[in-house]
Amino acid sequence: MTAQGAGRTPDGPGAARNLNPERERAILDAVLELLAEVGYDRMSIDQVARLARASKATIYRRWAGKAEMVAAAMHGLAVEHQPMPDTGTLRGDLAAGLSMFCRIYERKHAIVLGLLPAIRSDPALGRLLHRHMLKSGADEVVELLDRARARGELDREPDLTALVEVTKALLWHRLLLTGEPLDDGFVARTVDEVLLPLLRAG
Amino acid sequence: MTAQGAGRTPDGPGAARNLNPERERAILDAVLELLAEVGYDRMSIDQVARLARASKATIYRRWAGKAEMVAAAMHGLAVEHQPMPDTGTLRGDLAAGLSMFCRIYERKHAIVLGLLPAIRSDPALGRLLHRHMLKSGADEVVELLDRARARGELDREPDLTALVEVTKALLWHRLLLTGEPLDDGFVARTVDEVLLPLLRAG
């Protein structure tokens, strides 16, 4: 997995149409607020413009449409986190990193619920979100695993794709379906019974 | 379908509030149909009764309320499957079993989407469903793993809880969020990169 432009928002053809970061942040915050409140299908660009005090023209210059705005907003939410703490052990780093993801995902919960009906009727939206959400955090995980290898705690390059997919799946499963808390017990069990075994499997 | 209602022999208190299996099946099928169509919040016992041609009294004698009916319906859907095939190898059994679960979960998809908003506002409903869904399939998986141990393919009692949670989480993550297919590629990768490593981890 190559590390690439962490923090950078992947752009379509309109790449040059940058807004100043504060304006962009205000618009994307409005998108997140409306998603959680009224859901994707009922959210309009008009509402976004009103809430963010921006013009529709500004919005359309920057993003091709609603799906792209939502993807950018979700991406922003995903990368808005501290670097993962360096605790000195693989187990400690995994627990600290997983805790951090738990907090981020809890914040995304209402927003993702607002998107689910639209994902169902528009698979392209699902794929777009998936691309943005999949990347988030991968660079930090690579760093964490590099440190473990440097300390001799891991002897091979682990399969990052499976590790990331399993972790995200476990978090969403609890948030969306079972309602079980993403607490310290969950973090400890997931590290000991899932993540470390996957990392150490031959 | 047998007529039922006014002419039915009166039950004693708790007279095993069982319905005949055909009637019960018809009512639970109506529940599943309505869940997928209108969702949990908008589904009424009246609608269920009408669609299943049952009386509300019959329904209330058998189940305490909407949540219990839904849990029973989801449970019925979960156990409605063939025994897992015995392919002669752990890898083959896992792949065949996972494929079977993929088909069952695909059928549950629309129903679970209809439940999500209600799970959000009613955590007790989420826990109830979780209990019913968690049980489903566990016995078959135990059997599959016992066979593997008898063949010498596994040398210890594996952690079934983590295995089942990870599997269900991966399926729902794809169905609800990423929209990626539950195809043969997914089955093969999940068996090789997640399930076998978890089972074999020391």
Contacts between the chains, C-beta under 8 A, distances in Angstrom:
chain1	res1	chain2	res2	distance
A	112	B	177	7.2
A	113	B	116	6.6
A	113	B	117	7.2
A	113	B	120	6.1
A	116	B	113	6.7
A	116	B	116	6.3
A	116	B	176	6.4
A	116	B	177	7.9
A	117	B	113	7.3
A	119	B	176	7.6
A	119	B	177	6.9
A	119	B	179	6.5
A	120	B	113	6.1
A	123	B	179	4.8
A	126	B	177	6.9
A	126	B	178	6.2
A	126	B	179	3.6
A	127	B	178	7.5
A	127	B	179	6.2
A	129	B	177	7.6
A	130	B	177	7.0
A	130	B	178	4.2
A	130	B	179	7.1
A	130	B	180	7.4
A	159	B	193	5.6
A	161	B	193	7.9
A	162	B	189	7.3
A	162	B	193	4.2
A	162	B	194	5.6
A	165	B	170	6.9
A	165	B	173	7.3
A	166	B	166	5.9
A	166	B	169	7.4
A	166	B	170	6.7
A	166	B	194	6.1
A	168	B	173	6.5
A	169	B	166	7.4
A	169	B	169	3.9
A	169	B	170	4.7
A	169	B	172	7.3
A	169	B	173	3.6
A	170	B	165	6.9
A	170	B	166	6.7
A	170	B	169	4.8
A	172	B	169	7.3
A	172	B	172	7.2
A	172	B	173	5.5
A	172	B	176	7.3
A	172	B	177	6.0
A	173	B	165	7.3
A	173	B	168	6.5
A	173	B	169	3.6
A	173	B	172	5.5
A	173	B	173	6.8
A	176	B	116	6.4
A	176	B	119	7.5
A	176	B	172	7.3
A	176	B	176	6.3
A	177	B	112	7.2
A	177	B	116	7.9
A	177	B	119	6.8
A	177	B	126	6.9
A	177	B	129	7.6
A	177	B	130	7.0
A	177	B	172	6.0
A	178	B	126	6.1
A	178	B	127	7.4
A	178	B	130	4.2
A	179	B	119	6.4
A	179	B	123	4.7
A	179	B	126	3.6
A	179	B	127	6.2
A	179	B	130	7.1
A	180	B	130	7.4
A	189	B	162	7.3
A	193	B	159	5.6
A	193	B	161	8.0
A	193	B	162	4.2
A	194	B	162	5.6
A	194	B	166	6.1
A	194	B	198	6.9
A	196	B	201	7.9
A	197	B	197	6.6
A	197	B	198	5.5
A	197	B	201	3.2
A	198	B	194	6.9
A	198	B	197	5.5
A	198	B	198	6.7
A	198	B	201	7.5
A	200	B	201	6.3
A	200	B	202	7.8
A	201	B	196	7.9
A	201	B	197	3.2
A	201	B	198	7.5
A	201	B	200	6.4
A	201	B	201	5.3
A	202	B	200	7.7
